[in-house]
Amino acid sequence: MIAPERRRVPRLPRGVRLHFDSVRGTHVLLAPERAFGLDETAKAVVELIDGSRTVDEIIDVLAGRFTEAREIIAGDVVAMLGDLVTKRVIRL
């Protein structure tokens, strides 16, 4: 797994998008010929990927939204983004 630097700006590559699957009642990250189911936490992170926020800024927004410690949120966000970078559905 590739750990993203927290000053870098994550982006969805061309052809990748967040989509609500009404049949399954859940959000998915659609990529060419692939789909990744997202839980509510992952959806909250992906929704903040706008091509201008850094990983640290995404962590700050989530830390303000949830009551969990920032360090725990940071670890979860970095791990999740690293996994999605490895799967080539997020670029830094």
PyMOL Python script that loads the backbone (N, CA, C, O; Angstrom):
from pymol import cmd

cmd.read_pdbstr("""\
ATOM      1  N   MET A   1       0.840  -1.180   0.000  1.00  0.00           N
ATOM      2  CA  MET A   1       0.000   0.000   0.000  1.00  0.00           C
ATOM      3  C   MET A   1       0.884   1.242   0.000  1.00  0.00           C
ATOM      4  O   MET A   1       1.899   1.290   0.694  1.00  0.00           O
ATOM      5  N   ILE A   2       0.498   2.227  -0.770  1.00  0.00           N
ATOM      6  CA  ILE A   2       1.239   3.480  -0.862  1.00  0.00           C
ATOM      7  C   ILE A   2       0.615   4.478   0.100  1.00  0.00           C
ATOM      8  O   ILE A   2      -0.580   4.762   0.009  1.00  0.00           O
ATOM      9  N   ALA A   3       1.412   5.016   1.025  1.00  0.00           N
ATOM     10  CA  ALA A   3       0.905   6.004   1.976  1.00  0.00           C
ATOM     11  C   ALA A   3       1.019   7.389   1.353  1.00  0.00           C
ATOM     12  O   ALA A   3       2.123   7.831   1.033  1.00  0.00           O
ATOM     13  N   PRO A   4      -0.099   8.077   1.178  1.00  0.00           N
ATOM     14  CA  PRO A   4      -0.040   9.405   0.573  1.00  0.00           C
ATOM     15  C   PRO A   4       0.589  10.425   1.524  1.00  0.00           C
ATOM     16  O   PRO A   4       0.346  10.394   2.730  1.00  0.00           O
ATOM     17  N   GLU A   5       1.394  11.322   0.970  1.00  0.00           N
ATOM     18  CA  GLU A   5       1.899  12.422   1.769  1.00  0.00           C
ATOM     19  C   GLU A   5       0.720  13.326   2.083  1.00  0.00           C
ATOM     20  O   GLU A   5      -0.136  13.561   1.230  1.00  0.00           O
ATOM     21  N   ARG A   6       0.678  13.823   3.283  1.00  0.00           N
ATOM     22  CA  ARG A   6      -0.505  14.550   3.726  1.00  0.00           C
ATOM     23  C   ARG A   6      -0.613  15.952   3.137  1.00  0.00           C
ATOM     24  O   ARG A   6      -1.652  16.595   3.284  1.00  0.00           O
ATOM     25  N   ARG A   7       0.448  16.448   2.467  1.00  0.00           N
ATOM     26  CA  ARG A   7       0.367  17.761   1.819  1.00  0.00           C
ATOM     27  C   ARG A   7      -0.085  17.642   0.372  1.00  0.00           C
ATOM     28  O   ARG A   7      -0.327  18.655  -0.284  1.00  0.00           O
ATOM     29  N   ARG A   8      -0.201  16.432  -0.129  1.00  0.00           N
ATOM     30  CA  ARG A   8      -0.562  16.216  -1.533  1.00  0.00           C
ATOM     31  C   ARG A   8      -2.071  16.327  -1.719  1.00  0.00           C
ATOM     32  O   ARG A   8      -2.843  16.180  -0.772  1.00  0.00           O
ATOM     33  N   VAL A   9      -2.468  16.587  -2.953  1.00  0.00           N
ATOM     34  CA  VAL A   9      -3.880  16.778  -3.298  1.00  0.00           C
ATOM     35  C   VAL A   9      -4.383  15.540  -4.034  1.00  0.00           C
ATOM     36  O   VAL A   9      -3.950  15.272  -5.155  1.00  0.00           O
ATOM     37  N   PRO A  10      -5.299  14.776  -3.413  1.00  0.00           N
ATOM     38  CA  PRO A  10      -5.855  13.623  -4.112  1.00  0.00           C
ATOM     39  C   PRO A  10      -6.875  14.055  -5.160  1.00  0.00           C
ATOM     40  O   PRO A  10      -7.582  15.048  -4.989  1.00  0.00           O
ATOM     41  N   ARG A  11      -6.938  13.289  -6.247  1.00  0.00           N
ATOM     42  CA  ARG A  11      -7.882  13.557  -7.330  1.00  0.00           C
ATOM     43  C   ARG A  11      -8.459  12.239  -7.823  1.00  0.00           C
ATOM     44  O   ARG A  11      -7.822  11.189  -7.734  1.00  0.00           O
ATOM     45  N   LEU A  12      -9.669  12.314  -8.341  1.00  0.00           N
ATOM     46  CA  LEU A  12     -10.240  11.161  -9.026  1.00  0.00           C
ATOM     47  C   LEU A  12      -9.752  11.212 -10.470  1.00  0.00           C
ATOM     48  O   LEU A  12      -9.942  12.228 -11.138  1.00  0.00           O
ATOM     49  N   PRO A  13      -9.135  10.159 -10.965  1.00  0.00           N
ATOM     50  CA  PRO A  13      -8.683  10.168 -12.360  1.00  0.00           C
ATOM     51  C   PRO A  13      -9.877  10.221 -13.318  1.00  0.00           C
ATOM     52  O   PRO A  13     -11.017   9.959 -12.934  1.00  0.00           O
ATOM     53  N   ARG A  14      -9.590  10.561 -14.549  1.00  0.00           N
ATOM     54  CA  ARG A  14     -10.633  10.591 -15.571  1.00  0.00           C
ATOM     55  C   ARG A  14     -11.297   9.218 -15.651  1.00  0.00           C
ATOM     56  O   ARG A  14     -10.615   8.193 -15.677  1.00  0.00           O
ATOM     57  N   GLY A  15     -12.607   9.204 -15.689  1.00  0.00           N
ATOM     58  CA  GLY A  15     -13.350   7.954 -15.779  1.00  0.00           C
ATOM     59  C   GLY A  15     -13.745   7.361 -14.435  1.00  0.00           C
ATOM     60  O   GLY A  15     -14.449   6.352 -14.390  1.00  0.00           O
ATOM     61  N   VAL A  16     -13.302   7.973 -13.337  1.00  0.00           N
ATOM     62  CA  VAL A  16     -13.657   7.485 -11.999  1.00  0.00           C
ATOM     63  C   VAL A  16     -14.609   8.497 -11.375  1.00  0.00           C
ATOM     64  O   VAL A  16     -14.373   9.704 -11.424  1.00  0.00           O
ATOM     65  N   ARG A  17     -15.704   7.978 -10.777  1.00  0.00           N
ATOM     66  CA  ARG A  17     -16.668   8.899 -10.155  1.00  0.00           C
ATOM     67  C   ARG A  17     -17.386   8.222  -8.996  1.00  0.00           C
ATOM     68  O   ARG A  17     -17.495   6.998  -8.923  1.00  0.00           O
ATOM     69  N   LEU A  18     -17.865   9.058  -8.104  1.00  0.00           N
ATOM     70  CA  LEU A  18     -18.691   8.608  -6.993  1.00  0.00           C
ATOM     71  C   LEU A  18     -20.121   8.499  -7.501  1.00  0.00           C
ATOM     72  O   LEU A  18     -20.617   9.406  -8.170  1.00  0.00           O
ATOM     73  N   HIS A  19     -20.784   7.389  -7.184  1.00  0.00           N
ATOM     74  CA  HIS A  19     -22.121   7.132  -7.707  1.00  0.00           C
ATOM     75  C   HIS A  19     -22.958   6.466  -6.622  1.00  0.00           C
ATOM     76  O   HIS A  19     -22.461   5.624  -5.874  1.00  0.00           O
ATOM     77  N   PHE A  20     -24.237   6.847  -6.540  1.00  0.00           N
ATOM     78  CA  PHE A  20     -25.153   6.171  -5.622  1.00  0.00           C
ATOM     79  C   PHE A  20     -25.856   5.059  -6.383  1.00  0.00           C
ATOM     80  O   PHE A  20     -26.562   5.313  -7.359  1.00  0.00           O
ATOM     81  N   ASP A  21     -25.662   3.835  -5.935  1.00  0.00           N
ATOM     82  CA  ASP A  21     -26.300   2.666  -6.549  1.00  0.00           C
ATOM     83  C   ASP A  21     -27.649   2.475  -5.869  1.00  0.00           C
ATOM     84  O   ASP A  21     -27.718   1.964  -4.751  1.00  0.00           O
ATOM     85  N   SER A  22     -28.719   2.886  -6.542  1.00  0.00           N
ATOM     86  CA  SER A  22     -30.049   2.844  -5.940  1.00  0.00           C
ATOM     87  C   SER A  22     -30.552   1.417  -5.747  1.00  0.00           C
ATOM     88  O   SER A  22     -31.375   1.173  -4.866  1.00  0.00           O
ATOM     89  N   VAL A  23     -30.079   0.484  -6.543  1.00  0.00           N
ATOM     90  CA  VAL A  23     -30.498  -0.912  -6.387  1.00  0.00           C
ATOM     91  C   VAL A  23     -29.975  -1.470  -5.069  1.00  0.00           C
ATOM     92  O   VAL A  23     -30.706  -2.143  -4.342  1.00  0.00           O
ATOM     93  N   ARG A  24     -28.714  -1.193  -4.763  1.00  0.00           N
ATOM     94  CA  ARG A  24     -28.093  -1.698  -3.528  1.00  0.00           C
ATOM     95  C   ARG A  24     -28.236  -0.730  -2.355  1.00  0.00           C
ATOM     96  O   ARG A  24     -27.996  -1.097  -1.204  1.00  0.00           O
ATOM     97  N   GLY A  25     -28.625   0.495  -2.655  1.00  0.00           N
ATOM     98  CA  GLY A  25     -28.802   1.491  -1.602  1.00  0.00           C
ATOM     99  C   GLY A  25     -27.498   1.931  -0.970  1.00  0.00           C
ATOM    100  O   GLY A  25     -27.453   2.221   0.225  1.00  0.00           O
ATOM    101  N   THR A  26     -26.421   1.984  -1.770  1.00  0.00           N
ATOM    102  CA  THR A  26     -25.118   2.361  -1.232  1.00  0.00           C
ATOM    103  C   THR A  26     -24.328   3.150  -2.266  1.00  0.00           C
ATOM    104  O   THR A  26     -24.627   3.106  -3.459  1.00  0.00           O
ATOM    105  N   HIS A  27     -23.331   3.862  -1.802  1.00  0.00           N
ATOM    106  CA  HIS A  27     -22.449   4.595  -2.699  1.00  0.00           C
ATOM    107  C   HIS A  27     -21.330   3.674  -3.179  1.00  0.00           C
ATOM    108  O   HIS A  27     -20.847   2.819  -2.437  1.00  0.00           O
ATOM    109  N   VAL A  28     -20.931   3.868  -4.436  1.00  0.00           N
ATOM    110  CA  VAL A  28     -19.831   3.110  -5.018  1.00  0.00           C
ATOM    111  C   VAL A  28     -18.905   4.083  -5.742  1.00  0.00           C
ATOM    112  O   VAL A  28     -19.319   5.152  -6.191  1.00  0.00           O
ATOM    113  N   LEU A  29     -17.664   3.687  -5.840  1.00  0.00           N
ATOM    114  CA  LEU A  29     -16.695   4.411  -6.631  1.00  0.00           C
ATOM    115  C   LEU A  29     -16.563   3.640  -7.932  1.00  0.00           C
ATOM    116  O   LEU A  29     -16.042   2.525  -7.962  1.00  0.00           O
ATOM    117  N   LEU A  30     -17.049   4.258  -9.016  1.00  0.00           N
ATOM    118  CA  LEU A  30     -17.042   3.593 -10.317  1.00  0.00           C
ATOM    119  C   LEU A  30     -15.780   3.945 -11.076  1.00  0.00           C
ATOM    120  O   LEU A  30     -15.402   5.112 -11.180  1.00  0.00           O
ATOM    121  N   ALA A  31     -15.137   2.923 -11.603  1.00  0.00           N
ATOM    122  CA  ALA A  31     -13.957   3.074 -12.444  1.00  0.00           C
ATOM    123  C   ALA A  31     -14.200   2.205 -13.673  1.00  0.00           C
ATOM    124  O   ALA A  31     -15.059   1.324 -13.643  1.00  0.00           O
ATOM    125  N   PRO A  32     -13.462   2.438 -14.743  1.00  0.00           N
ATOM    126  CA  PRO A  32     -13.673   1.594 -15.924  1.00  0.00           C
ATOM    127  C   PRO A  32     -13.579   0.101 -15.583  1.00  0.00           C
ATOM    128  O   PRO A  32     -12.551  -0.385 -15.110  1.00  0.00           O
ATOM    129  N   GLU A  33     -14.679  -0.604 -15.839  1.00  0.00           N
ATOM    130  CA  GLU A  33     -14.793  -2.043 -15.629  1.00  0.00           C
ATOM    131  C   GLU A  33     -14.613  -2.491 -14.182  1.00  0.00           C
ATOM    132  O   GLU A  33     -14.382  -3.672 -13.924  1.00  0.00           O
ATOM    133  N   ARG A  34     -14.718  -1.551 -13.228  1.00  0.00           N
ATOM    134  CA  ARG A  34     -14.605  -1.892 -11.807  1.00  0.00           C
ATOM    135  C   ARG A  34     -15.541  -1.014 -10.991  1.00  0.00           C
ATOM    136  O   ARG A  34     -15.894   0.093 -11.398  1.00  0.00           O
ATOM    137  N   ALA A  35     -15.933  -1.525  -9.843  1.00  0.00           N
ATOM    138  CA  ALA A  35     -16.717  -0.739  -8.895  1.00  0.00           C
ATOM    139  C   ALA A  35     -16.274  -1.128  -7.492  1.00  0.00           C
ATOM    140  O   ALA A  35     -16.028  -2.300  -7.207  1.00  0.00           O
ATOM    141  N   PHE A  36     -16.175  -0.134  -6.624  1.00  0.00           N
ATOM    142  CA  PHE A  36     -15.758  -0.359  -5.251  1.00  0.00           C
ATOM    143  C   PHE A  36     -16.853   0.153  -4.321  1.00  0.00           C
ATOM    144  O   PHE A  36     -17.180   1.340  -4.341  1.00  0.00           O
ATOM    145  N   GLY A  37     -17.417  -0.730  -3.512  1.00  0.00           N
ATOM    146  CA  GLY A  37     -18.423  -0.329  -2.544  1.00  0.00           C
ATOM    147  C   GLY A  37     -17.799   0.531  -1.461  1.00  0.00           C
ATOM    148  O   GLY A  37     -16.683   0.264  -1.017  1.00  0.00           O
ATOM    149  N   LEU A  38     -18.515   1.560  -1.035  1.00  0.00           N
ATOM    150  CA  LEU A  38     -18.018   2.466  -0.008  1.00  0.00           C
ATOM    151  C   LEU A  38     -18.945   2.467   1.189  1.00  0.00           C
ATOM    152  O   LEU A  38     -20.164   2.560   1.042  1.00  0.00           O
ATOM    153  N   ASP A  39     -18.363   2.362   2.377  1.00  0.00           N
ATOM    154  CA  ASP A  39     -19.175   2.544   3.579  1.00  0.00           C
ATOM    155  C   ASP A  39     -19.323   4.055   3.806  1.00  0.00           C
ATOM    156  O   ASP A  39     -18.769   4.851   3.049  1.00  0.00           O
ATOM    157  N   GLU A  40     -20.050   4.440   4.820  1.00  0.00           N
ATOM    158  CA  GLU A  40     -20.319   5.862   5.059  1.00  0.00           C
ATOM    159  C   GLU A  40     -19.035   6.650   5.323  1.00  0.00           C
ATOM    160  O   GLU A  40     -18.916   7.799   4.899  1.00  0.00           O
ATOM    161  N   THR A  41     -18.088   6.047   6.010  1.00  0.00           N
ATOM    162  CA  THR A  41     -16.827   6.730   6.291  1.00  0.00           C
ATOM    163  C   THR A  41     -16.047   6.967   5.007  1.00  0.00           C
ATOM    164  O   THR A  41     -15.561   8.073   4.771  1.00  0.00           O
ATOM    165  N   ALA A  42     -15.924   5.942   4.178  1.00  0.00           N
ATOM    166  CA  ALA A  42     -15.205   6.085   2.906  1.00  0.00           C
ATOM    167  C   ALA A  42     -15.906   7.096   2.007  1.00  0.00           C
ATOM    168  O   ALA A  42     -15.248   7.878   1.321  1.00  0.00           O
ATOM    169  N   LYS A  43     -17.231   7.085   2.006  1.00  0.00           N
ATOM    170  CA  LYS A  43     -17.997   8.052   1.205  1.00  0.00           C
ATOM    171  C   LYS A  43     -17.695   9.477   1.666  1.00  0.00           C
ATOM    172  O   LYS A  43     -17.537  10.376   0.841  1.00  0.00           O
ATOM    173  N   ALA A  44     -17.615   9.684   2.976  1.00  0.00           N
ATOM    174  CA  ALA A  44     -17.320  11.015   3.513  1.00  0.00           C
ATOM    175  C   ALA A  44     -15.957  11.504   3.039  1.00  0.00           C
ATOM    176  O   ALA A  44     -15.788  12.689   2.751  1.00  0.00           O
ATOM    177  N   VAL A  45     -14.987  10.602   2.956  1.00  0.00           N
ATOM    178  CA  VAL A  45     -13.653  10.970   2.481  1.00  0.00           C
ATOM    179  C   VAL A  45     -13.694  11.276   0.986  1.00  0.00           C
ATOM    180  O   VAL A  45     -13.208  12.322   0.555  1.00  0.00           O
ATOM    181  N   VAL A  46     -14.265  10.380   0.200  1.00  0.00           N
ATOM    182  CA  VAL A  46     -14.278  10.548  -1.259  1.00  0.00           C
ATOM    183  C   VAL A  46     -15.050  11.806  -1.659  1.00  0.00           C
ATOM    184  O   VAL A  46     -14.674  12.480  -2.618  1.00  0.00           O
ATOM    185  N   GLU A  47     -16.113  12.126  -0.942  1.00  0.00           N
ATOM    186  CA  GLU A  47     -16.872  13.344  -1.253  1.00  0.00           C
ATOM    187  C   GLU A  47     -16.022  14.604  -1.096  1.00  0.00           C
ATOM    188  O   GLU A  47     -16.290  15.619  -1.739  1.00  0.00           O
ATOM    189  N   LEU A  48     -15.008  14.541  -0.252  1.00  0.00           N
ATOM    190  CA  LEU A  48     -14.151  15.705  -0.018  1.00  0.00           C
ATOM    191  C   LEU A  48     -13.005  15.821  -1.022  1.00  0.00           C
ATOM    192  O   LEU A  48     -12.276  16.814  -1.023  1.00  0.00           O
ATOM    193  N   ILE A  49     -12.848  14.820  -1.866  1.00  0.00           N
ATOM    194  CA  ILE A  49     -11.803  14.868  -2.888  1.00  0.00           C
ATOM    195  C   ILE A  49     -12.323  15.710  -4.043  1.00  0.00           C
ATOM    196  O   ILE A  49     -13.131  15.264  -4.858  1.00  0.00           O
ATOM    197  N   ASP A  50     -11.828  16.946  -4.083  1.00  0.00           N
ATOM    198  CA  ASP A  50     -12.310  17.894  -5.092  1.00  0.00           C
ATOM    199  C   ASP A  50     -11.200  18.425  -5.990  1.00  0.00           C
ATOM    200  O   ASP A  50     -11.434  19.311  -6.812  1.00  0.00           O
ATOM    201  N   GLY A  51      -9.998  17.889  -5.839  1.00  0.00           N
ATOM    202  CA  GLY A  51      -8.887  18.341  -6.660  1.00  0.00           C
ATOM    203  C   GLY A  51      -8.205  19.587  -6.142  1.00  0.00           C
ATOM    204  O   GLY A  51      -7.250  20.066  -6.754  1.00  0.00           O
ATOM    205  N   SER A  52      -8.678  20.129  -5.016  1.00  0.00           N
ATOM    206  CA  SER A  52      -8.024  21.307  -4.443  1.00  0.00           C
ATOM    207  C   SER A  52      -7.625  21.097  -2.984  1.00  0.00           C
ATOM    208  O   SER A  52      -6.671  21.717  -2.513  1.00  0.00           O
ATOM    209  N   ARG A  53      -8.339  20.234  -2.264  1.00  0.00           N
ATOM    210  CA  ARG A  53      -8.006  19.973  -0.858  1.00  0.00           C
ATOM    211  C   ARG A  53      -6.834  18.997  -0.752  1.00  0.00           C
ATOM    212  O   ARG A  53      -6.751  18.014  -1.488  1.00  0.00           O
ATOM    213  N   THR A  54      -5.933  19.295   0.182  1.00  0.00           N
ATOM    214  CA  THR A  54      -4.854  18.361   0.473  1.00  0.00           C
ATOM    215  C   THR A  54      -5.389  17.259   1.389  1.00  0.00           C
ATOM    216  O   THR A  54      -6.490  17.361   1.929  1.00  0.00           O
ATOM    217  N   VAL A  55      -4.596  16.219   1.550  1.00  0.00           N
ATOM    218  CA  VAL A  55      -4.979  15.146   2.470  1.00  0.00           C
ATOM    219  C   VAL A  55      -5.167  15.724   3.875  1.00  0.00           C
ATOM    220  O   VAL A  55      -6.128  15.371   4.557  1.00  0.00           O
ATOM    221  N   ASP A  56      -4.262  16.611   4.320  1.00  0.00           N
ATOM    222  CA  ASP A  56      -4.401  17.242   5.640  1.00  0.00           C
ATOM    223  C   ASP A  56      -5.689  18.046   5.758  1.00  0.00           C
ATOM    224  O   ASP A  56      -6.335  18.018   6.805  1.00  0.00           O
ATOM    225  N   GLU A  57      -6.071  18.754   4.714  1.00  0.00           N
ATOM    226  CA  GLU A  57      -7.320  19.537   4.754  1.00  0.00           C
ATOM    227  C   GLU A  57      -8.540  18.622   4.836  1.00  0.00           C
ATOM    228  O   GLU A  57      -9.507  18.934   5.530  1.00  0.00           O
ATOM    229  N   ILE A  58      -8.495  17.505   4.135  1.00  0.00           N
ATOM    230  CA  ILE A  58      -9.587  16.526   4.232  1.00  0.00           C
ATOM    231  C   ILE A  58      -9.683  16.001   5.659  1.00  0.00           C
ATOM    232  O   ILE A  58     -10.778  15.878   6.207  1.00  0.00           O
ATOM    233  N   ILE A  59      -8.543  15.693   6.256  1.00  0.00           N
ATOM    234  CA  ILE A  59      -8.516  15.214   7.652  1.00  0.00           C
ATOM    235  C   ILE A  59      -9.091  16.281   8.572  1.00  0.00           C
ATOM    236  O   ILE A  59      -9.865  15.954   9.472  1.00  0.00           O
ATOM    237  N   ASP A  60      -8.734  17.555   8.371  1.00  0.00           N
ATOM    238  CA  ASP A  60      -9.258  18.644   9.206  1.00  0.00           C
ATOM    239  C   ASP A  60     -10.778  18.741   9.126  1.00  0.00           C
ATOM    240  O   ASP A  60     -11.446  18.902  10.147  1.00  0.00           O
ATOM    241  N   VAL A  61     -11.327  18.644   7.911  1.00  0.00           N
ATOM    242  CA  VAL A  61     -12.784  18.709   7.743  1.00  0.00           C
ATOM    243  C   VAL A  61     -13.449  17.560   8.494  1.00  0.00           C
ATOM    244  O   VAL A  61     -14.435  17.764   9.202  1.00  0.00           O
ATOM    245  N   LEU A  62     -12.909  16.353   8.340  1.00  0.00           N
ATOM    246  CA  LEU A  62     -13.495  15.188   9.006  1.00  0.00           C
ATOM    247  C   LEU A  62     -13.341  15.275  10.522  1.00  0.00           C
ATOM    248  O   LEU A  62     -14.237  14.864  11.259  1.00  0.00           O
ATOM    249  N   ALA A  63     -12.224  15.801  10.988  1.00  0.00           N
ATOM    250  CA  ALA A  63     -12.015  15.962  12.433  1.00  0.00           C
ATOM    251  C   ALA A  63     -13.028  16.939  13.018  1.00  0.00           C
ATOM    252  O   ALA A  63     -13.455  16.776  14.160  1.00  0.00           O
ATOM    253  N   GLY A  64     -13.416  17.953  12.246  1.00  0.00           N
ATOM    254  CA  GLY A  64     -14.440  18.885  12.702  1.00  0.00           C
ATOM    255  C   GLY A  64     -15.842  18.297  12.655  1.00  0.00           C
ATOM    256  O   GLY A  64     -16.732  18.739  13.380  1.00  0.00           O
ATOM    257  N   ARG A  65     -16.033  17.310  11.808  1.00  0.00           N
ATOM    258  CA  ARG A  65     -17.346  16.706  11.605  1.00  0.00           C
ATOM    259  C   ARG A  65     -17.616  15.572  12.606  1.00  0.00           C
ATOM    260  O   ARG A  65     -18.752  15.373  13.036  1.00  0.00           O
ATOM    261  N   PHE A  66     -16.577  14.847  12.965  1.00  0.00           N
ATOM    262  CA  PHE A  66     -16.732  13.681  13.843  1.00  0.00           C
ATOM    263  C   PHE A  66     -16.039  13.918  15.178  1.00  0.00           C
ATOM    264  O   PHE A  66     -15.179  14.792  15.289  1.00  0.00           O
ATOM    265  N   THR A  67     -16.408  13.147  16.179  1.00  0.00           N
ATOM    266  CA  THR A  67     -15.865  13.348  17.523  1.00  0.00           C
ATOM    267  C   THR A  67     -14.605  12.533  17.792  1.00  0.00           C
ATOM    268  O   THR A  67     -14.057  12.604  18.893  1.00  0.00           O
ATOM    269  N   GLU A  68     -14.141  11.776  16.837  1.00  0.00           N
ATOM    270  CA  GLU A  68     -12.941  10.965  17.002  1.00  0.00           C
ATOM    271  C   GLU A  68     -11.694  11.850  17.006  1.00  0.00           C
ATOM    272  O   GLU A  68     -11.705  12.937  16.429  1.00  0.00           O
ATOM    273  N   ALA A  69     -10.629  11.396  17.649  1.00  0.00           N
ATOM    274  CA  ALA A  69      -9.369  12.139  17.696  1.00  0.00           C
ATOM    275  C   ALA A  69      -8.799  12.301  16.284  1.00  0.00           C
ATOM    276  O   ALA A  69      -8.909  11.398  15.455  1.00  0.00           O
ATOM    277  N   ARG A  70      -8.197  13.451  16.024  1.00  0.00           N
ATOM    278  CA  ARG A  70      -7.660  13.759  14.702  1.00  0.00           C
ATOM    279  C   ARG A  70      -6.630  12.717  14.270  1.00  0.00           C
ATOM    280  O   ARG A  70      -6.596  12.340  13.098  1.00  0.00           O
ATOM    281  N   GLU A  71      -5.799  12.249  15.183  1.00  0.00           N
ATOM    282  CA  GLU A  71      -4.762  11.270  14.847  1.00  0.00           C
ATOM    283  C   GLU A  71      -5.369   9.957  14.344  1.00  0.00           C
ATOM    284  O   GLU A  71      -4.829   9.328  13.434  1.00  0.00           O
ATOM    285  N   ILE A  72      -6.475   9.553  14.931  1.00  0.00           N
ATOM    286  CA  ILE A  72      -7.151   8.323  14.502  1.00  0.00           C
ATOM    287  C   ILE A  72      -7.768   8.533  13.120  1.00  0.00           C
ATOM    288  O   ILE A  72      -7.644   7.677  12.243  1.00  0.00           O
ATOM    289  N   ILE A  73      -8.431   9.673  12.931  1.00  0.00           N
ATOM    290  CA  ILE A  73      -9.008   9.991  11.619  1.00  0.00           C
ATOM    291  C   ILE A  73      -7.903  10.039  10.576  1.00  0.00           C
ATOM    292  O   ILE A  73      -8.060   9.504   9.478  1.00  0.00           O
ATOM    293  N   ALA A  74      -6.792  10.673  10.908  1.00  0.00           N
ATOM    294  CA  ALA A  74      -5.676  10.786   9.958  1.00  0.00           C
ATOM    295  C   ALA A  74      -5.164   9.413   9.552  1.00  0.00           C
ATOM    296  O   ALA A  74      -4.930   9.166   8.369  1.00  0.00           O
ATOM    297  N   GLY A  75      -4.989   8.522  10.512  1.00  0.00           N
ATOM    298  CA  GLY A  75      -4.526   7.178  10.193  1.00  0.00           C
ATOM    299  C   GLY A  75      -5.478   6.445   9.271  1.00  0.00           C
ATOM    300  O   GLY A  75      -5.050   5.780   8.327  1.00  0.00           O
ATOM    301  N   ASP A  76      -6.776   6.566   9.544  1.00  0.00           N
ATOM    302  CA  ASP A  76      -7.782   5.907   8.702  1.00  0.00           C
ATOM    303  C   ASP A  76      -7.813   6.490   7.292  1.00  0.00           C
ATOM    304  O   ASP A  76      -7.884   5.745   6.315  1.00  0.00           O
ATOM    305  N   VAL A  77      -7.760   7.815   7.183  1.00  0.00           N
ATOM    306  CA  VAL A  77      -7.813   8.475   5.878  1.00  0.00           C
ATOM    307  C   VAL A  77      -6.577   8.124   5.050  1.00  0.00           C
ATOM    308  O   VAL A  77      -6.689   7.792   3.870  1.00  0.00           O
ATOM    309  N   VAL A  78      -5.411   8.198   5.666  1.00  0.00           N
ATOM    310  CA  VAL A  78      -4.171   7.890   4.948  1.00  0.00           C
ATOM    311  C   VAL A  78      -4.169   6.437   4.481  1.00  0.00           C
ATOM    312  O   VAL A  78      -3.768   6.152   3.352  1.00  0.00           O
ATOM    313  N   ALA A  79      -4.610   5.521   5.333  1.00  0.00           N
ATOM    314  CA  ALA A  79      -4.660   4.104   4.944  1.00  0.00           C
ATOM    315  C   ALA A  79      -5.644   3.880   3.797  1.00  0.00           C
ATOM    316  O   ALA A  79      -5.337   3.167   2.842  1.00  0.00           O
ATOM    317  N   MET A  80      -6.826   4.488   3.891  1.00  0.00           N
ATOM    318  CA  MET A  80      -7.824   4.309   2.849  1.00  0.00           C
ATOM    319  C   MET A  80      -7.359   4.894   1.519  1.00  0.00           C
ATOM    320  O   MET A  80      -7.480   4.248   0.478  1.00  0.00           O
ATOM    321  N   LEU A  81      -6.828   6.116   1.551  1.00  0.00           N
ATOM    322  CA  LEU A  81      -6.342   6.729   0.320  1.00  0.00           C
ATOM    323  C   LEU A  81      -5.184   5.939  -0.269  1.00  0.00           C
ATOM    324  O   LEU A  81      -5.094   5.782  -1.486  1.00  0.00           O
ATOM    325  N   GLY A  82      -4.301   5.443   0.583  1.00  0.00           N
ATOM    326  CA  GLY A  82      -3.198   4.625   0.097  1.00  0.00           C
ATOM    327  C   GLY A  82      -3.692   3.391  -0.630  1.00  0.00           C
ATOM    328  O   GLY A  82      -3.150   3.009  -1.667  1.00  0.00           O
ATOM    329  N   ASP A  83      -4.726   2.770  -0.080  1.00  0.00           N
ATOM    330  CA  ASP A  83      -5.309   1.587  -0.720  1.00  0.00           C
ATOM    331  C   ASP A  83      -5.934   1.948  -2.066  1.00  0.00           C
ATOM    332  O   ASP A  83      -5.778   1.211  -3.039  1.00  0.00           O
ATOM    333  N   LEU A  84      -6.634   3.069  -2.126  1.00  0.00           N
ATOM    334  CA  LEU A  84      -7.277   3.493  -3.374  1.00  0.00           C
ATOM    335  C   LEU A  84      -6.252   3.950  -4.418  1.00  0.00           C
ATOM    336  O   LEU A  84      -6.479   3.794  -5.618  1.00  0.00           O
ATOM    337  N   VAL A  85      -5.126   4.512  -3.966  1.00  0.00           N
ATOM    338  CA  VAL A  85      -4.046   4.857  -4.892  1.00  0.00           C
ATOM    339  C   VAL A  85      -3.474   3.579  -5.506  1.00  0.00           C
ATOM    340  O   VAL A  85      -3.222   3.517  -6.709  1.00  0.00           O
ATOM    341  N   THR A  86      -3.274   2.567  -4.672  1.00  0.00           N
ATOM    342  CA  THR A  86      -2.764   1.281  -5.160  1.00  0.00           C
ATOM    343  C   THR A  86      -3.702   0.678  -6.189  1.00  0.00           C
ATOM    344  O   THR A  86      -3.252   0.066  -7.158  1.00  0.00           O
ATOM    345  N   LYS A  87      -5.011   0.845  -5.985  1.00  0.00           N
ATOM    346  CA  LYS A  87      -6.010   0.316  -6.920  1.00  0.00           C
ATOM    347  C   LYS A  87      -6.228   1.228  -8.127  1.00  0.00           C
ATOM    348  O   LYS A  87      -7.012   0.911  -9.021  1.00  0.00           O
ATOM    349  N   ARG A  88      -5.530   2.356  -8.141  1.00  0.00           N
ATOM    350  CA  ARG A  88      -5.554   3.316  -9.245  1.00  0.00           C
ATOM    351  C   ARG A  88      -6.900   3.994  -9.454  1.00  0.00           C
ATOM    352  O   ARG A  88      -7.272   4.308 -10.584  1.00  0.00           O
ATOM    353  N   VAL A  89      -7.636   4.221  -8.359  1.00  0.00           N
ATOM    354  CA  VAL A  89      -8.879   4.973  -8.464  1.00  0.00           C
ATOM    355  C   VAL A  89      -8.751   6.350  -7.795  1.00  0.00           C
ATOM    356  O   VAL A  89      -9.694   7.142  -7.804  1.00  0.00           O
ATOM    357  N   ILE A  90      -7.583   6.620  -7.220  1.00  0.00           N
ATOM    358  CA  ILE A  90      -7.239   7.943  -6.681  1.00  0.00           C
ATOM    359  C   ILE A  90      -5.832   8.246  -7.165  1.00  0.00           C
ATOM    360  O   ILE A  90      -4.970   7.368  -7.195  1.00  0.00           O
ATOM    361  N   ARG A  91      -5.609   9.506  -7.545  1.00  0.00           N
ATOM    362  CA  ARG A  91      -4.258   9.965  -7.899  1.00  0.00           C
ATOM    363  C   ARG A  91      -3.864  11.065  -6.947  1.00  0.00           C
ATOM    364  O   ARG A  91      -4.705  11.829  -6.473  1.00  0.00           O
ATOM    365  N   LEU A  92      -2.580  11.139  -6.671  1.00  0.00           N
ATOM    366  CA  LEU A  92      -2.044  12.220  -5.831  1.00  0.00           C
ATOM    367  C   LEU A  92      -1.205  13.161  -6.671  1.00  0.00           C
ATOM    368  O   LEU A  92      -0.665  14.137  -6.151  1.00  0.00           O
TER     369      LEU A  92
END
""", "prot")
cmd.dss("prot")
cmd.show_as("cartoon", "prot")
cmd.util.cbc("prot")
cmd.orient("prot")
